[in-house]
Amino acid sequence: MTLIFVTGGARSGKSGFAERQAHERAGNSVTYLATAQAFDAEMDERIARHRTDRPAEWRTVEEPLDVLAALHAAPTPAVLLDCLSLWVSNLLLSGLDEAPILARAEAVLHAQAVRGGLLIAVTNEVGSGIVPDNALARSYRDILGRVNQQFAAASAEAYLLASGLPLRLK
């Protein structure tokens, strides 16, 4: 099993870097597991832009909540999960709190270890900014930080992107 963890701030180049890694390592045998949901026109445009940025031969699965089932059903040995940040947000807003979210993250990591192949997980680094001013945002930051730690610890490689430049962490 190979897990590659890719993190960084907004517009740091995470997704592009992860897509290049997936293409270099698996060619067109990639399932792109997207967790974004379009609740407005701007997000609709972002999703459309991401769709056009990746190879047409890749399979796309859009699953905002049940990443575990989508990973099990992936028809290719390589999966690019973009992104953990939106997945955690979706789970939190669906009513789950920290313990079940961390358990779901652990289940995804276990499933990946069993299935083998390549998983590239993209996420936002949320611990470098200011402390959010409300309880929901602080909870989100804390839970995502813990999920990121789970994935980073399990990864074979980890990268931090800043201004389009990757820094290999492990």
Backbone as a ProteinNet text record, in pm:
[ID]
protein_1_A
[PRIMARY]
MTLIFVTGGARSGKSGFAERQAHERAGNSVTYLATAQAFDAEMDERIARHRTDRPAEWRTVEEPLDVLAALHAAPTPAVLLDCLSLWVSNLLLSGLDEAPILARAEAVLHAQAVRGGLLIAVTNEVGSGIVPDNALARSYRDILGRVNQQFAAASAEAYLLASGLPLRLK
[TERTIARY]
84.2	0	88.3	56.7	127.4	26.5	49.3	-31.3	58.5	15.9	86.6	-5.3	45.2	-29.1	18.6	-75.4	-42.3	-122.4	-52.8	-119.6	-62.5	-131.5	-88.4	-207	-182	-287.5	-371.1	-468.5	-553.6	-469	-494.9	-426.4	-275.1	-232.9	-89.8	-38	-129	-88.6	-104.3	-175.6	-192.5	-253.6	-366.7	-438.2	-358	-298.1	-216.4	-99	-33.3	78.1	29.9	-81.3	-135.1	-173.7	-232.2	-269.8	-146.3	-40.5	83.3	142.7	141	191.5	110.5	-20.8	-107.1	-78.7	-66.6	-42.6	94.3	196	331.1	337.3	262.3	270.7	170.3	57.5	-47.6	-102.2	-50.9	-99.1	-246.7	-321.7	-465.4	-548.5	-482.9	-552.3	-574.3	-648.6	-671.3	-820.4	-866.2	-1000.7	-985.9	-1053.7	-1051.1	-1173.2	-1150.6	-1257.4	-1275.8	-1381.2	-1407.1	-1509.4	-1480.7	-1570.8	-1645.9	-1619.8	-1682.6	-1830.8	-1905.8	-2046.8	-2067.1	-2148.5	-2174.3	-2301.8	-2284.4	-2399.3	-2426.6	-2336.9	-2357	-2285.4	-2305.6	-2250.2	-2096.9	-2038.2	-1892.3	-1831	-1890.9	-1839.6	-1865.7	-1975.2	-2004	-1892.4	-1846.6	-1737.4	-1605.9	-1577.7	-1454.8	-1454.1	-1567.3	-1577	-1559.2	-1620.4	-1607.1	-1461.7	-1393.1	-1252.1	-1166.5	-1192.5	-1117.8	-1143.9	-1267.1	-1298.6	-1218.8	-1207	-1136	-984.7	-934.2	-789.8	-732.7	-815	-763.1	-789.2	-710.7	-726.7	-867.3	-919.2	-1054	-1063.6	-950.6	-950.8	-965.6	-939.8	-955.5	-1103.3	-1130	-1267.1	-1290.8	-1408.4	-1441.7	-1557.9	-1542.2	-1648.3	-1668.4	-1788.7	-1819.6	-1895.8	-1830.5	-1889.1	-1852.4	-1946.3	-1915.7	-1909	-1969.7	-1976.4	-1915.3	-1952	-1911.3	-1784.8	-1674.8	-1545.5	-1503.6	-1537.2	-1499.8	-1563.3	-1691.4	-1759.2	-1703	-1676	-1620.9	-1481.1	-1402.3	-1269.2	-1279.5	-1370.1	-1391.5	-1434.3	-1514.5	-1570.4	-1479.4	-1370.2	-1281.7	-1235.8	-1254.7	-1220.3	-1073.3	-994	-852.9	-766.1	-639.9	-551.5	-505.5	-516.8	-477	-600.8	-604.8	-715.2	-656.2	-708.8	-672.9	-793.9	-780.4	-887.6	-868.6	-957.4	-947.6	-1083.8	-1104.9	-1002.1	-1057.5	-965.1	-1002.7	-1071.3	-1030.5	-1085	-1235.3	-1277.7	-1421	-1495.3	-1432.2	-1495.5	-1524.5	-1426.4	-1446.3	-1553.7	-1552.1	-1655.2	-1793.6	-1804.7	-1933.7	-1982.4	-1892.8	-1930.4	-1972.8	-1897.5	-1929.3	-2064.9	-2089.6	-2216.6	-2334.2	-2304.6	-2412.2	-2453	-2381.4	-2420.2	-2324.7	-2218.1	-2121.2	-2028.4	-1980.4	-1880.2	-1745.6	-1651.5	-1512.6	-1491.5	-1542.6	-1512.6	-1555.5	-1678.6	-1713.8	-1639.7	-1601.6	-1523.8	-1384.8	-1321.2	-1189.1	-1198.2	-1306.7	-1325.1	-1341.4	-1412.9	-1427.8	-1293	-1215.1	-1082.5	-996.7	-1000.7	-923.3	-971.8	-1102.6	-1157.6	-1110.4	-1100.6	-1049.5	-903.8	-825.1	-683.9	-669.5	-751.8	-747.4	-787.8	-892.7	-938.6	-830.5	-760.6	-653	-539.1	-508.7	-402.5	-440.2	-567.6	-614	-618.9	-669.3	-686.3	-553.9	-456.6	-329.8	-343.1	-249.7	-252.3	-203.9	-240.7	-195.7	-314.5	-299.9	-396.1	-319.3	-361.5	-306.7	-417	-393	-492.4	-449.5	-537.3	-512.6	-592.6	-532.7	-601.4	-546.3	-620	-573.7	-503.3	-397.9	-331.1	-406.8	-470.5	-553.4	-496.5	-381.8	-326.6	-232.7	-209.1	-112.7	-175.9	-307.3	-374.9	-414.7	-499	-546.8	-649.8	-674.2	-775.7	-911.6	-996.8	-1128.4	-1210.5	-1303.3	-1379.1	-1509.2	-1539.2	-1663	-1639	-1727.4	-1709.7	-1708.3	-1795.6	-1800.4	-1668.7	-1618	-1492.7	-1375.1	-1374	-1267	-1276.4	-1397.6	-1416.5	-1368.6	-1405.2	-1361.5	-1209.4	-1146.1	-999.6	-936	-988.4	-931.9	-951.2	-1072	-1099.1	-1017.2	-1016	-936.8	-789.3	-740.7	-601	-570.9	-663.9	-643	-652.8	-748.2	-757.6	-629.9	-582.2	-456.9	-341.6	-336.9	-231.9	-242.4	-364.4	-383.9	-328.2	-367.3	-324.6	-174.5	-121.2	22.7	102.7	59.4	131	130.9	21	9.9	76	116.2	166.6	309.3	337.1	474.5	550.2	476.8	533.5	436.8	490.8	408.1	472.3	388.2	435.8	356.2	425.3	364.2	386.5	278.8	289.4	277.9	364.4	359.8	394	305.4	326.7	364.8	302.9	326.5	449.9	524.1	647.5	627	660.7	644.6	766.9	740.9	844.9	813.9	906	883	906.9	805.4	813.3	860.5	823.1	869.3	855.8
-117.1	0	122.8	216.7	343.5	454.7	533	650.5	771.8	865.1	992.6	1100.6	1177.3	1283.7	1417.1	1499.2	1628.6	1736.1	1831.2	1937.1	2073.1	2176.5	2313.9	2406.7	2533.6	2633.1	2644.2	2733.1	2757.3	2808.5	2755.8	2796.1	2775.2	2674.4	2646.7	2555	2494.9	2403.3	2256.9	2228.8	2091.6	1999.9	2040	1951.3	1924.6	2027.5	2008.5	1916.6	1933.3	1846.7	1702.8	1684.2	1549.5	1485.5	1562.7	1509.7	1467.9	1546.6	1509.8	1381.8	1370.9	1250.1	1128	1142.1	1030	989.3	1087.6	1056.9	991.8	1043.7	987	843.6	813.8	683.3	581.9	630.3	535.8	563.3	664.3	694.4	728.1	658.7	684.6	590.4	507.4	412.6	474.2	584.5	660.9	684.7	666.3	709	837.1	941.7	1070.6	1073.4	1069	1067.8	1209.1	1274.4	1414.6	1424.3	1507.7	1523.1	1655.4	1741.4	1874.1	1864.1	1958	1974.1	2117.8	2134	2268.5	2324.5	2415.5	2480.1	2617.8	2664.1	2794.3	2794.8	2900.4	2908.7	2911	2978.2	2986	2847.7	2768.7	2634.2	2545.3	2567	2495.4	2519.2	2643.7	2678.1	2612.6	2609.4	2545.2	2396.7	2331	2187.9	2165	2247.7	2234.3	2253.1	2349.1	2372.9	2252.1	2195.1	2075.1	1959.7	1946.4	1837.1	1851.3	1973.5	1993.4	1984.3	2001.8	1996.8	1855.6	1756.7	1620.3	1543	1438.2	1360.6	1303.4	1309.4	1259.3	1109	1038.4	893.1	850.2	940	905.8	886.9	797.8	779.5	879.6	938	1032.8	978.4	980.5	943.9	1064.1	1115.9	1229.2	1176.2	1180.4	1126.1	1215	1297.2	1392.6	1332.8	1215.8	1161.1	1021.5	928.5	789.3	756.3	814.4	793.5	647.2	582.5	442.3	354.8	368.9	289.6	321.3	448.4	488.2	429.3	424.1	365.5	215.8	147.2	4	-22.2	68	48.3	99.5	164	222.3	114.8	139.1	37.6	36.8	125.2	134.8	115.1	75.2	58.1	190.5	298.9	430.1	516.7	582.8	672.7	804.5	914.1	1048.1	1102.8	1120	1170.5	1320.3	1397.3	1543.4	1598.4	1630.2	1641.8	1605	1577.9	1547.6	1666.6	1787.1	1908.9	1919.5	1900.6	1909.7	1789.7	1672.1	1554	1575	1622.6	1647.2	1753.6	1858.1	1961.7	1903	1821.4	1759.1	1671.5	1593.6	1506.2	1587.8	1692.5	1777.9	1844.8	1896	1963.8	1866.3	1737	1636.9	1594.1	1646.1	1618.9	1530.9	1482.9	1400	1488.3	1434	1506.2	1435.8	1473.9	1431.9	1280.8	1209.7	1065.8	986.6	1003	926.2	970.6	1095.7	1141.4	1078.7	1079	1016.3	866	804.3	660.9	634.8	721	704.7	722.2	818.4	838.5	714	658.3	537.3	420.7	412	305.1	319.5	440.7	463.1	419.7	455.9	415.9	263.8	199.8	53.5	-9.2	42.1	-11.1	4	116.5	137.5	38.6	10.7	-85.8	-224.2	-258.8	-389.7	-396.8	-289.6	-292.7	-278.4	-215.3	-193.5	-85.3	-82.9	20.6	153.2	257.4	392.4	478.1	549.1	651.2	780.2	884.2	1018.3	1100.4	1147.7	1224	1370.3	1458.3	1602.8	1665.8	1762.7	1829.6	1969.8	2050.6	2184.8	2182.8	2259.3	2281.9	2394.4	2363.5	2463.9	2510.3	2458.6	2493.4	2612.4	2671.9	2781.7	2919.5	2924.7	3053.8	3098.4	3199.4	3251.9	3156.3	3169.7	3089.6	3141.9	3053.6	3097.6	3158.9	3246.1	3320.2	3253.3	3133.3	3068	2919.8	2859.3	2720.8	2622.1	2639.6	2546.3	2549.2	2667.8	2680	2623.4	2645.7	2589.3	2437.4	2384.7	2239.9	2181.6	2246	2200.7	2198.7	2307.2	2315.4	2203.9	2180.1	2078	1937.5	1907.7	1774.5	1750.8	1847.3	1829.4	1814.7	1890.2	1876	1734.7	1674.6	1537.2	1436.2	1455.9	1367.7	1379.1	1500.7	1520.1	1445.4	1450.6	1378.4	1227.4	1175.1	1031.6	993.5	1069.7	1038.1	1059.8	1166.4	1191.7	1081.4	1037	931	800.8	772.6	648	655.5	773.9	792.1	742.2	699.5	664.7	790.3	885.9	1014.1	1123.6	1238.2	1352.7	1478.5	1566.5	1690	1808.7	1919	2047.2	2137.6	2193.3	2283.6	2427.6	2512.4	2656	2727.5	2811.6	2889.9	2800.7	2684.1	2592.4	2506.2	2523.9	2448.4	2339.2	2213.5	2106.1	2092.1	2074.9	2043.7	1904.3	1811.2	1674.3	1668.6	1624.5	1613.2	1476.6	1375.2	1238	1154.7
0	0	0	-85.9	-86.2	-63.1	39.3	68.4	55	-27.6	-42.7	12.4	106.4	173.9	119	71.3	11.6	83.6	145.3	219.8	181.2	220.6	194.7	211.2	195.2	207.5	80.6	85.6	-30.3	-145.8	-263.8	-387.3	-380.4	-306	-293.6	-403.6	-480.9	-586.3	-549.4	-440.8	-391.7	-496.2	-550.4	-643.1	-768.8	-824.4	-944	-918.3	-805.2	-768.4	-752.7	-683.5	-662.2	-795.4	-884.9	-1016.5	-1095.8	-1090.2	-1159.8	-1100.3	-968.6	-903.2	-946	-948.5	-988.3	-1131.9	-1220.1	-1361.3	-1381.3	-1313.1	-1324.8	-1273.3	-1168.9	-1105.1	-1158.5	-1214	-1255.7	-1394.8	-1462.3	-1596.8	-1597.2	-1679.2	-1689.6	-1604.2	-1523.8	-1437.8	-1299.7	-1297.8	-1174.5	-1156.8	-1033.8	-995.1	-915.1	-960.4	-892	-801.2	-671	-571.6	-519	-567.8	-535.6	-422.3	-323.9	-209.5	-209.2	-307.3	-310.5	-344.4	-290.8	-323.4	-371.4	-472.9	-526.7	-464.8	-370.5	-307.5	-366.7	-455.9	-519.9	-655.1	-731.7	-867.4	-866.3	-768.9	-762.9	-741.1	-652.2	-627.7	-748.7	-816.1	-940.8	-1041.9	-1053.6	-1145.6	-1104.1	-974.2	-924.4	-959.3	-937.8	-967.4	-1116.9	-1197.6	-1343.5	-1386.6	-1326.3	-1359	-1320.5	-1205	-1162.8	-1259.6	-1306	-1399.6	-1528.8	-1578.1	-1704.7	-1687.8	-1566.6	-1541.5	-1543.3	-1519.1	-1510.3	-1639.4	-1663.5	-1786.6	-1802.1	-1922.6	-1950.4	-1928.5	-1937.5	-1920.7	-1774.5	-1682	-1541.2	-1509.6	-1418.8	-1371.5	-1259.7	-1256.3	-1150.6	-1070.1	-939	-846.3	-755.5	-754.2	-667.4	-547	-431.7	-308.6	-190.9	-144.7	-38.1	102.2	124.9	260.6	277	190.6	209.7	130.7	173	108.1	119	228.7	247.5	138.7	115.2	11.5	-126	-151	-281.1	-301.1	-196.5	-205.9	-234.8	-165	-189.8	-333.8	-389.6	-523.7	-634.9	-600.7	-703	-800.3	-931.3	-1030.7	-1073	-1016.2	-1053	-929.4	-948.1	-832.7	-771.1	-846	-794.5	-773.3	-656.3	-622.1	-576.7	-630.7	-585.1	-511.2	-381.3	-294.9	-276.3	-335.9	-329.4	-287.3	-161	-60.7	77	168.1	306.2	371.8	337.4	399.5	379	254	225.2	281.8	279.5	336.2	485.1	560.3	703.4	724	644.4	653.2	627.4	524.2	491.4	606.6	664.9	776.6	898	927.9	1042.2	1023	903.8	876.9	864.8	846.7	842.7	983.6	1084.1	1221.8	1299.9	1236.3	1308.7	1390.2	1500.9	1578.2	1566.1	1648.1	1630.2	1630.2	1728.6	1740.2	1616.8	1567.1	1447	1321.3	1313.8	1198	1200.8	1317.6	1328.4	1302.7	1344.7	1318.7	1169.7	1099.7	954.1	883.5	929.2	869.6	891.2	1010.1	1039.1	953.8	931.6	847.3	702.4	653.6	518.1	510.4	610.2	610.5	616.9	697.4	706.6	573.3	512	382.7	276.6	279	182.4	205.6	330.8	361.2	311	321.1	276.3	123.4	60.1	-86.2	-159.2	-98.2	-166.1	-271	-362.9	-465.2	-410.6	-478.8	-447	-405.2	-295.2	-254.6	-235.6	-306.4	-286.6	-222.6	-101.2	-25.3	-18.3	-63.9	-64.6	49.5	116.1	226.5	246	318.3	352.3	487.1	497.8	625.5	694.2	806.1	872.8	1006.1	1045	1174.2	1174.4	1058.9	1052	1060.1	1060.5	1059.8	1199.4	1202.9	1330.3	1390.7	1519.1	1585.9	1541	1486.2	1440	1553.2	1514.6	1614	1657.7	1605.5	1648.3	1672.5	1749.5	1794.2	1678.1	1579	1466.4	1388.3	1361.4	1286.6	1366.9	1497.2	1580	1582.6	1592.6	1590.3	1458.1	1348.1	1216.2	1207.5	1248.2	1243.9	1325.1	1443.5	1531.1	1474	1425.4	1371.1	1245	1154.1	1032.7	1066.3	1162.7	1204.6	1252	1323.8	1372.4	1258.6	1166.2	1049.5	966.9	946.6	872.6	940.5	1072.8	1144.2	1121.9	1121	1096.5	958.6	857.3	721.1	703.5	761.2	749.6	816.9	933	1004.2	925.1	854.7	778.5	641.1	600.3	464	446.4	323.5	285.6	244.5	187.8	146.8	190	227.4	264.4	208.4	153.2	90.7	142.5	161.8	193.8	73.6	18.6	-95.4	-47.6	-98.1	-71.2	-200.8	-246.6	-369	-487.4	-494.2	-605.4	-590.7	-482.2	-462.6	-358.3	-393	-296.2	-206.5	-79.7	17.2	70.4	47.6	94.7	245.3	318.4	462.9	507.2	428.1	456.7	332.1
[MASK]
++++++++++++++++++++++++++++++++++++++++++++++++++++++++++++++++++++++++++++++++++++++++++++++++++++++++++++++++++++++++++++++++++++++++++++++++++++++++++++++++++++++++++

